[in-house]
Amino acid sequence: MKTFKFILIGAVLAFALPFAYVIAQSSDVPSEIVSALNQGDATKISEYLNSNVELVIGNKNDVFSKQQASGIIADFFKINRVSSFKVLHKGNKEAASFAIGELKTNTGMYRVYVLTRKNENQAVIQQLRIEPSND
């Protein structure tokens, strides 16, 4: 009887753990956003913006409409050509996920914080901060 219980528990874990892993992985900040930051692609980033987004870039620090935020992000990337973006830390909780990274541009290093939330099964950017790095 003990052997049967161990086999049953093992079978349940064997089927449940892969699904738990997939669910946990899917709640990270989408790789397309990370890739867009790495390329300085404001158009691609704009596709993921929520209808209203908290934005901190340069002297812009407010909640903006998607259209306004898209313009601010595009202006930033016109002036600051990206050479690389590296994720330093990421995490998630329930329907939210975040990534903190380092953006290297022709004008210097920036610390990036992006917060996404699930909205109708798609991750949308709720907050984007691109601030000069103190390093």
Beta strands, then each sheet from edge to edge (+ up, - down):
strand 1: 49-57
strand 2: 60-65
strand 3: 82-93
strand 4: 96-105
strand 5: 108-119
strand 6: 122-132
sheet 1: 2+ 1- 6- 5+ 4- 3+
end
